[in-house]
C-alpha cells in the first residue's frame, strides 16, 4: 500500500468524516472502498441487457410470460 494526499473541499471532508464516524470505519478505508467501487469496478460478467421503453411486467411477475400464447 502507498500513501497519497488528496485535496477535498471542506464540505466533502466533513461529509466523509461523518460517514466514517457513522460506519465505524476510517476515512482512508472509505476512500479506498470508493476507489474500488467506482474506479476499479469489476467488468460485468455474462450477458448485459439494454432496456429501452416501459416495462411490461414487474420482476415478481416474471413467470407470466409463459401464460401468454
C-alpha positions as CSV (number, residue, x, y, z in Angstrom):
1,X,0.0,0.0,0.0
2,X,1.2,3.5,-0.8
3,X,0.4,6.8,0.9
4,X,-1.1,9.6,-1.1
5,X,-2.7,13.0,-0.5
6,X,-6.0,14.3,-1.8
7,X,-7.4,17.8,-1.7
8,X,-11.1,17.9,-0.8
9,X,-13.4,20.8,-0.2
10,X,-14.4,21.4,3.4
11,X,-17.9,20.1,2.9
12,X,-16.6,16.9,1.2
13,X,-14.2,16.2,4.0
14,X,-16.9,16.9,6.7
15,X,-19.3,14.5,4.9
16,X,-16.6,11.9,4.7
17,X,-15.7,12.2,8.4
18,X,-19.4,11.9,9.3
19,X,-19.8,8.8,7.2
20,X,-16.7,7.3,8.8
21,X,-18.0,8.0,12.3
22,X,-21.4,6.5,11.4
23,X,-19.9,3.4,9.9
24,X,-17.1,2.9,12.5
25,X,-14.5,2.9,9.7
26,X,-11.6,5.2,8.9
27,X,-11.8,8.0,6.3
28,X,-8.9,6.2,4.5
29,X,-10.9,3.0,4.4
30,X,-14.0,4.7,3.0
31,X,-11.8,6.4,0.3
32,X,-10.2,3.1,-0.7
33,X,-13.6,1.4,-0.8
34,X,-15.0,4.2,-3.0
35,X,-12.0,3.9,-5.4
36,X,-12.5,0.2,-5.7
37,X,-16.2,0.5,-6.4
38,X,-16.1,3.5,-8.8
39,X,-12.7,3.4,-10.5
40,X,-11.8,-0.3,-10.3
41,X,-15.3,-1.6,-10.6
42,X,-15.3,-5.1,-12.0
43,X,-16.5,-5.6,-15.5
44,X,-19.9,-7.2,-15.9
45,X,-19.7,-10.9,-16.3
46,X,-22.0,-12.6,-18.7
47,X,-24.7,-11.0,-20.8
48,X,-25.8,-7.5,-20.2
49,X,-29.2,-6.3,-21.3
50,X,-30.0,-2.8,-22.6
51,X,-33.6,-1.9,-22.0
52,X,-35.5,0.9,-23.8
53,X,-39.1,1.5,-23.1
54,X,-41.7,0.9,-20.4
55,X,-41.6,-2.4,-18.5
56,X,-44.4,-4.8,-19.4
57,X,-44.2,-6.8,-16.1
58,X,-42.9,-6.5,-12.6
59,X,-40.0,-8.7,-11.6
60,X,-42.3,-10.6,-9.3
61,X,-44.4,-11.5,-12.3
62,X,-41.6,-12.8,-14.4
63,X,-43.3,-16.2,-14.9
64,X,-46.4,-14.6,-16.5
65,X,-44.5,-14.6,-19.8
66,X,-45.4,-18.3,-20.0
67,X,-49.1,-17.5,-19.6
68,X,-49.5,-15.8,-23.0
69,X,-50.0,-17.9,-26.1
